[in-house]
């Protein structure tokens, strides 16, 4: 059963917490940035609104009165009235009288006994920048706080041989305390509201993001589970377009490999089952024959004629020989199937090898009145092969060709040189092989045998031939039609250091 959960709860929790933390961090940064920008905006707005306060004071208040008395002292009465009138309108301002060097000459709010150690000099650079740049936004020194900068209004004056600056702080300490209190409340409300919105947004965006980001992962998990449950055709669609393309492509390739391996294993297992069944059938006949003739000899041996006994013994001997050959073939096939045979390639004179093999079949060919021919080019190069295995291959094919060729038939072995290969063709004029039997040899899969062709062990022999040729990185080709004979063909590479050794016409016929 496939689990409905394609993504683990652990992964969902991790992604959700990650989104929550990210959005909370963004929320805190947003609140702090908003607080700073609002405060700066309010300060800049206040300075622009009150930029002309100092000029207005100089033009209106100093028109009929001087900030200094005749004795050169500060006109404190004028400043006290001035401060009283201005604070009645705006309690947030502080007025300072500065000399030409920026020294603080007088202020109603300034108390030199203040433990904050008030400043005695004001930096004139911000003041001159404010005046020269048409009252641009700029922060100046706070005489009551050395470490703080504040918005201000300033104006230069000259009156009765006296000159200096009127410097007005637009945000006094009292004003700052009230603003800080209000801003703290505002910040708390803003933070609480933003936190709630952030958590809700994090939950919603987290779920949507998990769904979107894990879409490809869910598809991969789904098809992996299908494959695990036995659906070997389950593949991830369009793996190259997946967000996890490397994983998707790798899984599809792995699935193809596993499916191919399973198919091959099943085919091999089925072939082995069929092979055991076929070999059991093939072995049963000679064993039954031996048992029957032995029992007959045991029961009637004393009264049987000598000729009958001899015939029975010959039959038993042939059956035993057949059993021996079958056992040897099974042993060879098992070693080839397990790849326990080591191949030793060396230069081989294929023409000489064919002539030696032909000599072994002269008597058998004459007995069956079969023509055996070996045809080859005038020049036949050496080939690179294991001479023992190739000798068995050719011998096995010729043996079966003669066995299944009727009297007055023909078996022709042809050697062809094609570029870097030497091709050996062995053709008989027997009743041929059906397409079904050819597939049995090629695929080693579960195919229905044709008793008339395979009863005598031909199938196992060709399976051994096929594997021996494959050890030489070549393939066995079979061309056959019923009642038209069969052609077996395979190729071997030419030995590179070979020179053409033979200059003879190969056209030998044996009748």
N, C-alpha and C positions, 0 to 999 in steps of 0.2 A: 504494500500500500504506500502510495506517495503521500508524504506529509504536506498538509496545507500551508505550512510555514516554509516559504522559500528563503526567507531571510531570518537569521537567528535574532532572538530578543536581545542578546548581548550587543550585537551590531547596531540594532535600533537604538538601544540606550546610549551607546557611545556617540552615535551620530546626533541624537537629540541633545545630549549634554554639550557636545561640541558647538552645535548651533546656538544653544542657550548662552553659553559663555561668550561666544563671538558677538552675539547681538547685545548682551549686557555691556561688554566692553565698548562696543560702538555707541550704546546708549549713554554711558558715562562720558565718553569723549564728546558726544553731541551736547550733553547738558553743560559740561564745562566750557565748551566752545561758545554755546549760546549765552551763558552767563557773562563770559568775557566780552563778547561782541555787543550784548545789550548794554553792559556797563559802559563800554567805550562809546557806543552810539549815544547814550544819554549824556555822557560827559561832553562829547563833541557838539551835541545839540545845545546844551546849556551854555557852552562857551560862545557858540555863534549867536545865540539869543542875547547874551549879555556882553558881547564884545565891545560895545560902545559905551559901557557904563563909565569907564575911566575917562574917556574923552568928554562925556557929558558932564562929569564932575569938574573937570578942568575948565570947560567952557562956561558952565553955569555958576559954580560955586567960587571959582577963582577970578571971576570977572570983576567983582566989586570988593574982593578981599584977597589977602595974600596968605599963603600957608606959613609965612614967617612974619614975626613982629619986627618993629624998627630996630630993636636991640639984637636981632639975628636969631632969636629963639623961636621955637615952633609955636605957631598959633594953636595951642591945645584946645581953646574954647571953640575955634572954628571946626577942628577935627572931631571934637566930642559931639557938637551939634550935627555935623555931617554924618558921623557914624550912627547917631541916634535916629536921624531921618531915614538913612538907608536900611538900617536893620528893622525899622518899622515896616518897611516894604518887603525886605528880603533878609531874613535872619541867617541866611547861609553864607553871607559875604563877610570878608575881613579886609580892612583898608590899611595900607602901609604907605608911608612916605619914605622914598628912597633918594639918596643923593646921586650925583653923576657917576660915582664909582659903584653903586649898587648897595651901599651901606644903608641899613635900616635906621632912619632918623627918628621916626615916631610911629606908634600904633596904639590904639586904645586897648586892643586885645592882648598885646604883648606884655608878658610879665617876666622880667629877668630873673625872678626868684623861682621860676618854674623848674622842677627837677629834670624836665626833658631837655634842658640846656638849649633854649631857642637860638636860632641862627642870628648872626649880626650882619652877614653879607648875603646878598642875593645874586645868583648868576645872571648877568645881563644878556647873555647870548640868546636864551629863549625869548626874553622881552624884546630885544631888537629884532629878532626874527618875526615875532608877532606883529610888531609895528610896521616893519618894512614890507612884509608879505601880505599886507591888507587883512590883518587879523586872521591869519591862518591857524588851523588847529595845532596847538603845541602845548606841552605841559611845562610848568615852571616849578621852582623850589617852593616848598611849604616852610615858612619861617618857624613853625611850631613843631615840625617833624623833619629832621634831616634826611631820613631814609624814604621819604614819600614825595611824589610829584603830583601836582594838582593843576586843574584848569584855572585860568586867570584872565583878567583884563588889565591892560596897562596903557599909559599915555605919558608922553614926555611934556614937561611944562617949563616955561621961563617967566619969572615974575619978580620985578624989582630987584634986579641983580642976583636973583636966586634961580637956580634950575635944579631939575631932578625928575623923578618918576613917581607917578601915582600907580601903585601896584595893588590890585584888588584880587584876593583869593575868592573864587566863586563857589567853593565847597569847603566850608569851615569844618572844624572837628565835630561840632554838634550835628551839622548836616551829615557828616560821614558816619556818625554813630547811628543816626536815624536810617540812613540808606543801608548800612550793613544789616541792621535789624530787619528792615523790610525785604532786603535781598535774601537774607537767610530764610525767611518765611516763604518767599517766592521760590527759592531754590529747593526747599523741602517739598513744597506742593508739586513743583515741576518734576522733581526726582521721583516722588511716589507715583505720580500719574504716568511718567515715562516708563518706570519699572513695570507697572501693570501691563501697559501696552507692549513693552518689550517681551515680557514673558509670554503673552498671548501670541504675539507675532512670531516669537521663537518656536513655539509649539506648532503653529500653523505652517510656517516656512520649513521647519524641520521635517514634518510629515510629507509636505509636498516635495521637498528636496530629496528625501529618502526614496520616495516613489520614483522621482525622475532620474536620480543618479544611479539607482540600482535596477533600472529597467533591463539593461543588458545583462546584469548579474543574475536577475531572476530568470531570464530566458536560458542562460547557461546552466543554472541549477536545475531548471525544469528538464532540460534535455539530458543532463547527466543522470538524474534520477530515472528517467525513462530508459536510458541505456543500461543502468544498473539493474533495472527490473527485467531486462532480457530483450528489449526492443533494440536490436543491433543496427537498425536503420535510422535510429534517432540521431539527427545532426542539427547543429545550430545554423539557422538560416542566415544568409548574407554575413558570414563571419568577418569579412574584411571591413564592413561598415559598422561593426559593433564598437562601442566605447572601449571594450576590452578585446580588441581585435587579435592581439597576440595570443591571449588565452583561448579565445573562440577558435581561431585557426588551428592552434596546437591540439585542442580537444578533438576537432573534426579529424585531423590527421591521425591522432592516437586511436580514435574510434575506428577509422578505416583500417588501420594496421591490426587492431584487435579482432575486428570482424573478419578480416582476411585470414588471420592466424587461426581463428576458431573454425572458419570454413575449411581451411587446409587440414586442421587436426581431425575434424569430422570426416573429411574425405579419406584421410589416411586410415583412420579407425575403421571406416566402412570397407575400405579396400582390404585391410588386414582381415576383417571378418570374412569377406568374400574369398580372399586368398586361402584362408584356412579351410573354408567350406569346399573350395575347388580342389585344393591339394588333397584334402581328405577323400574327396570323390575319386581323384586320380590314383591315390594310393590304395583305395579299397579294391579296385579291379585286379591289380597284380597280386595283392595279398590274398584275395579270394581265390585267384587262379592257383597260386602256390599251395594254399591250404587244400584246395580240392584235389589237385594232382598228387600231393603228398599222402592224403588220406586214401586215394585210390591205390597208390603204390603200396601203402601199408596193408590194405585189405586184400588186394588182388595181385600183389607183386610176384607171388610164387607161381601163379598160373598164367601170367601175362607173357606175351611174346617179347623177344629181345628188342625187336624194332619198336614195339609200343613203349617199352620202358625207356628206350633211347629218346623217342619223341617226347615223352613226358618229362624226362630230365632236361632236354633242350628248352622246353617251354618254361620249366621252373627256373632254369639258368637265365633265360631272357627276361623273365619277370623280375628276378632278383637284380639283374643288371639295370633294369628300368627303375626299380626302387632306389638303387644306389645313385643313379643319375638325378632322380628327383630330390633325394636328400642333399646331394652336393649343390644342386641349384638353389634349394632353400637356404642352405648355409651361405652360399655366395650372395644371394639376394639380401639376407639379413645383415651381412657385413656391409654391403653397398648402401642399404637403407640407413644403417647407423653411421655411415661415413667412416668406417674403421679401416678402409683400404687406402694405403698410401700410394699415390701415383708417382712413378719415376719416369719422367719424360727424357727422351734421348733421340738422336737422329735415327730414323728407320727407313730402310729401303723397301718401299711398299710393293714394288714390282716383284722383288725377290721373295718377299713374304707371301704374296699371292700365288706365286709359282710353287712354293713349298706346300701351301695349303691344298692346292689343286692336285698335287700328287697323292694326297691322302684320300681323295674322293674319286680317283680314276676307276678303281674296281667297282665301287658302289654305283657310279654313274653308268658304267657299262652293264652292270647287272640289271639296272632298271631301263636300259636302252635310252638314256638321257644324254643330250649333247651339253657339254660344259665348255664354255668359252671364256677366255680372259682377254679383253681388248684394252689396249692403252695407247697413249701417244708415243711417238718415237723417243721423246725426251721426257723422262719422269724424274723429278727432283726428290730428294730426301724429305721426309716429313718429321715434325717434332711430335712424338707420342710415346706412350708406354707400350712397348712392342708386345708384351705378354697380354695385356688387356685387349689391344687392337686385334691380335691374333685370335683371341677368344670371340670377339665380336664378329669378325668375318666368318670364322668357323661355325658359329652358332647360326648365322643367317643362311650360309650355304647349306648347312645340314638340314635346316627346316625347309629351304627352297627345294632341295632334292626330295625330301620326305613328302612334300605336298604337290610335287609335279608328277603328273601321270606319265606312263611309258610313252616313248617317242617325243617327250617334251624337251624343253631347252632351258638351261640356266646360263645367263651371261653376266660376267663381271667386267665392268668398264671403269677405267681410270682416266679422269679428266683433270687438266691443269687449268685453273682459273685464277689469274693474277697471283695472289698470295696464298691460295688454297689449292689443295689436291682433293678432288671429290671422288669417292668410291660409290659406284652404283651396282647393285646386285638385283637382277630381274629374272623372275621365273615365269613359266607358262602354265602355272597351276590354275585352280578354280578361283583364286583371288580371295580378298577379304572384304567384308561389308563395312560400311561406314561405322556401324556400331562397334565392330571389333577394333577398328583403328582408334576410336575414341578411348577404348579400354587401354590400349598401349600408351596413348598420349597422356591421359589424365589420371590413370590409376584410380578411377572412381567406380562407383557401383554401377556396372553395366551388365546386362544379361549376356552370358557367354553363349556362343554357338557351339554345341557339343561336337559337331562334325569337324570343327577346326581346332578346338582347344583341348579335346579329349586327350591328346597325346603330349600335352605339356608345352605347347607352343606359346601360350600366354605368358607363363612364368619366364620362359627363355627370352622372349622379346622385352619383358620388363627388366631383366638383367642387362640385355644389350643396350637398352635406352639409358640406364643409369651409368654404364661404362662409358658411353659416348658423351654423356653430360659431364663426366669427370674431365673430359678433354675440352670443355667449354664449347661443345658442338651440340647439334640436335639431330635426332633421327627423323627423317622424313619418309612417309609411307604414301605411295600412290598405287591405288588398286581399285579394281572393279570386279564384281563377280564374274567368273568364267573368262577373265581377260588377263589373269596373272597379277603379280605383285612386284612393285619396284621399291627397294630399300635404298636410301641414300644418306650419306653423311660426309662431312668434310673435315680435313685436318690441315693445320697451318704448315706452310713450307719452312723447312729449317733454314734460318737466315744465312748461315755461313756455307750453305750447300752450293756446290757447283753441279751442273747437270752431268751426271755420270753415265747415263745410258743413251746409246745411240742405236738402239735396235728396234726393229719392228715387232711389236707384241701382238700376235694374232694366231693363237694356238687353239686348235679345236680337238676335242676328244670325243670319239663316237664309241 
